[in-house]
């Protein structure tokens, strides 16, 4: 029996808690989602990626917000994440609805002995460095209640990170299902594994862009409200190979076309977002911009709070 099977056998309550976590979080606000979905417009198939102007193309230094100051008329409320009686799940819901849009890391893993595979989406995901290429994936729960993905990653030290596109969003989302141990997310989703070059975990063939990764380190987090309770694990992963679809990559192999990638972003609750429009804003040069905008009078020393 593998170490993973042994833990599952010795700690069935931990597995039950993982299976019931979605019921506890209650991300889905609709008692009958399919009935609600049926009232919505159909998917817009022919939406093309376009560049638009910015909201205020004539914006200049010192102009501030582009809404005429309307945002300054709104008041804010202060939220203490550790306020008495505030459940941790409220912080979770707040953060995933306020920190948006988030990229989704579609993580494929395989145990060291090759007996266990896992495929799952993670929106606690980001690239944080390019030399070396470094990515982060955040897992809910500690090592004592590790999901298959985290267990496989720490066991083998390898994974692939795939970017989710529109053409397989339903299949990707389906892999977040609370399937019993031993059931393949690949089979349930209908997605296709593709061999990697450096790591043993398969890539997702449907993905326009994928990264083969090797685990650099992990860090476990402990609850502030409930000392001793482990609430999350950060995995830091080095990218060791990139895979890009031929029609998405430029000749120099350093740019992915967003019109081909068509990435899906994670929002709050059970909501995803599509990417249809882009704006380009050059990074300003201090000398050129202050002269062009006649902003010499704005050049002042920093004050307290600025």
DOPA-319455 format. One record per residue (C-alpha): x, y, z; residue in three letters. Coordinates in steps of 0.02 Angstrom, whole numbers, padded with zeros to 5 digits, always signed. Layout:
<nodes>
XYZALA
...
</nodes>
This chain:
<nodes>
+00000+00000+00000UNK
+00069+00171-00046UNK
+00095+00307+00085UNK
-00051+00403+00010UNK
-00166+00252+00024UNK
-00109+00224+00202UNK
-00153+00401+00254UNK
-00323+00387+00172UNK
-00354+00224+00263UNK
-00296+00295+00431UNK
-00381+00464+00416UNK
-00548+00445+00327UNK
-00619+00598+00416UNK
-00491+00709+00329UNK
-00552+00646+00161UNK
-00734+00673+00211UNK
-00692+00851+00260UNK
-00614+00883+00090UNK
-00768+00810+00005UNK
-00884+00921+00108UNK
-00783+01083+00092UNK
-00885+01146-00055UNK
-01046+01128+00045UNK
-00966+01227+00186UNK
-00902+01368+00074UNK
-01064+01379-00025UNK
-00987+01464-00176UNK
-01141+01427-00283UNK
-01277+01554-00236UNK
-01409+01469-00344UNK
-01513+01324-00272UNK
-01554+01271-00451UNK
-01411+01334-00558UNK
-01468+01256-00722UNK
-01635+01347-00711UNK
-01544+01512-00685UNK
-01421+01476-00827UNK
-01566+01439-00946UNK
-01627+01619-00929UNK
-01461+01693-00984UNK
-01404+01742-01161UNK
-01313+01611-01265UNK
-01124+01607-01272UNK
-01063+01740-01395UNK
-00964+01634-01516UNK
-00901+01766-01637UNK
-00829+01889-01511UNK
-00656+01933-01576UNK
-00508+01997-01478UNK
-00491+02185-01508UNK
-00386+02328-01446UNK
-00481+02485-01394UNK
-00428+02657-01340UNK
-00412+02691-01155UNK
-00563+02772-01071UNK
-00474+02940-01074UNK
-00342+02944-01213UNK
-00302+03126-01173UNK
-00261+03087-00991UNK
-00110+03185-00927UNK
-00007+03191-00770UNK
-00106+03255-00622UNK
-00277+03208-00693UNK
-00308+03069-00567UNK
-00455+02950-00596UNK
-00539+02948-00767UNK
-00717+02951-00700UNK
-00725+03135-00660UNK
-00702+03103-00475UNK
-00858+02996-00451UNK
-00758+02862-00359UNK
-00705+02992-00229UNK
-00886+03017-00177UNK
-00901+02838-00114UNK
-00865+02789+00066UNK
-00771+02633+00123UNK
-00802+02510+00264UNK
-00661+02438+00368UNK
-00652+02249+00386UNK
-00549+02162+00519UNK
-00510+01986+00454UNK
-00495+01927+00635UNK
-00649+02014+00705UNK
-00739+01915+00840UNK
-00870+01802+00763UNK
-00806+01824+00585UNK
-00781+01651+00507UNK
-00626+01619+00402UNK
-00736+01572+00255UNK
-00795+01754+00248UNK
-00616+01808+00216UNK
-00602+01676+00080UNK
-00759+01736-00008UNK
-00706+01918+00009UNK
-00533+01889-00062UNK
-00583+01783-00211UNK
-00715+01911-00258UNK
-00604+02064-00230UNK
-00439+02003-00303UNK
-00497+01980-00482UNK
-00469+01932-00618UNK
-00352+01791-00568UNK
-00262+01672-00688UNK
-00303+01489-00666UNK
-00162+01363-00650UNK
-00225+01196-00716UNK
-00108+01080-00624UNK
-00068+00903-00679UNK
+00028+00792-00558UNK
+00085+00611-00543UNK
+00145+00521-00388UNK
+00325+00463-00380UNK
+00275+00281-00405UNK
+00161+00327-00551UNK
+00008+00251-00468UNK
-00085+00413-00434UNK
-00123+00556-00553UNK
-00222+00714-00525UNK
-00286+00857-00632UNK
-00360+01010-00547UNK
-00380+01200-00570UNK
-00306+01324-00445UNK
-00341+01510-00444UNK
-00214+01542-00306UNK
-00088+01542-00448UNK
+00038+01664-00521UNK
+00206+01686-00609UNK
+00324+01785-00498UNK
+00493+01778-00586UNK
+00567+01744-00758UNK
+00750+01700-00724UNK
+00726+01568-00664UNK
+00543+01554-00714UNK
+00452+01538-00547UNK
+00268+01505-00514UNK
+00165+01492-00357UNK
+00016+01381-00320UNK
-00085+01397-00160UNK
-00173+01248-00083UNK
-00313+01259+00045UNK
-00282+01156+00201UNK
-00120+01093+00276UNK
-00014+00941+00239UNK
-00118+00841+00362UNK
-00267+00859+00245UNK
-00172+00872+00081UNK
-00270+00850-00079UNK
-00207+00729-00211UNK
-00125+00869-00311UNK
-00019+00930-00165UNK
+00022+00754-00109UNK
+00080+00705-00284UNK
+00179+00866-00305UNK
+00274+00846-00142UNK
+00299+00659-00174UNK
+00368+00674-00351UNK
+00427+00855-00350UNK
+00352+00881-00523UNK
+00197+00946-00611UNK
+00135+01034-00765UNK
+00043+01201-00761UNK
-00079+01228-00902UNK
-00172+01388-00946UNK
-00360+01365-00966UNK
-00438+01431-01127UNK
-00618+01456-01181UNK
-00623+01299-01288UNK
-00608+01183-01139UNK
-00674+01283-00991UNK
-00815+01161-00950UNK
-00696+01013-00952UNK
-00568+01103-00845UNK
-00696+01156-00717UNK
-00762+00977-00707UNK
-00596+00919-00634UNK
-00635+01014-00474UNK
-00765+00879-00439UNK
-00752+00790-00271UNK
-00719+00621-00352UNK
-00674+00473-00240UNK
-00493+00421-00230UNK
-00439+00321-00381UNK
-00559+00402-00505UNK
-00470+00487-00651UNK
-00507+00671-00682UNK
-00439+00646-00858UNK
-00575+00520-00897UNK
-00714+00619-00814UNK
-00667+00779-00907UNK
-00634+00702-01077UNK
-00468+00795-01087UNK
-00315+00717-01167UNK
-00143+00692-01086UNK
+00013+00736-01187UNK
+00187+00678-01140UNK
+00304+00803-01060UNK
+00489+00818-01098UNK
+00571+00837-00928UNK
+00440+00788-00799UNK
+00332+00632-00788UNK
+00167+00722-00761UNK
+00071+00742-00925UNK
+00026+00906-01005UNK
-00153+00946-01059UNK
-00154+00926-01247UNK
-00298+01048-01266UNK
-00197+01187-01181UNK
-00126+01325-01291UNK
+00013+01358-01165UNK
+00088+01239-01037UNK
+00236+01236-00918UNK
+00331+01087-00852UNK
+00378+01122-00673UNK
+00487+01059-00531UNK
+00450+01096-00349UNK
+00573+01216-00267UNK
+00498+01227-00093UNK
+00337+01233+00007UNK
+00277+01335+00154UNK
+00133+01289+00268UNK
+00023+01421+00349UNK
-00061+01419+00519UNK
-00226+01498+00567UNK
-00221+01661+00665UNK
-00395+01630+00735UNK
-00364+01448+00781UNK
-00181+01424+00830UNK
-00115+01254+00783UNK
-00237+01231+00638UNK
-00149+01220+00469UNK
-00246+01318+00338UNK
-00143+01322+00180UNK
+00015+01275+00086UNK
+00113+01380-00037UNK
+00206+01284-00171UNK
+00347+01372-00264UNK
+00381+01292-00432UNK
+00518+01319-00561UNK
+00468+01310-00744UNK
+00590+01198-00838UNK
+00502+01182-01008UNK
+00372+01283-01101UNK
+00248+01217-01229UNK
+00154+01335-01345UNK
+00033+01294-01486UNK
+00111+01336-01653UNK
-00027+01456-01706UNK
-00013+01553-01542UNK
+00174+01586-01532UNK
+00270+01717-01633UNK
+00425+01680-01735UNK
+00543+01732-01595UNK
+00450+01617-01475UNK
+00428+01753-01345UNK
+00247+01812-01366UNK
+00082+01720-01350UNK
-00063+01790-01453UNK
-00210+01825-01335UNK
-00329+01805-01482UNK
-00276+01622-01492UNK
-00249+01589-01306UNK
-00422+01657-01260UNK
-00384+01634-01074UNK
-00517+01614-00941UNK
-00501+01714-00781UNK
-00567+01667-00609UNK
-00683+01788-00521UNK
-00780+01767-00358UNK
-00896+01625-00314UNK
-00923+01508-00463UNK
-00892+01646-00590UNK
-00764+01645-00731UNK
-00725+01790-00848UNK
-00682+01798-01033UNK
-00548+01910-01108UNK
-00610+02001-01264UNK
-00532+02173-01259UNK
-00363+02248-01224UNK
-00290+02422-01206UNK
-00109+02471-01226UNK
-00031+02604-01113UNK
+00156+02637-01134UNK
+00259+02651-00975UNK
+00296+02838-00960UNK
+00470+02914-00961UNK
+00486+03046-00826UNK
+00578+03177-00928UNK
+00472+03159-01084UNK
+00304+03146-00994UNK
+00326+03294-00877UNK
+00382+03402-01022UNK
+00243+03344-01140UNK
+00106+03367-01008UNK
+00177+03534-00949UNK
+00179+03456-00775UNK
+00333+03544-00703UNK
+00223+03613-00563UNK
+00182+03435-00510UNK
+00363+03393-00472UNK
+00363+03406-00283UNK
+00448+03313-00140UNK
+00354+03171-00059UNK
+00246+03215+00090UNK
+00191+03104+00233UNK
+00065+02978+00166UNK
+00116+03002-00016UNK
</nodes>
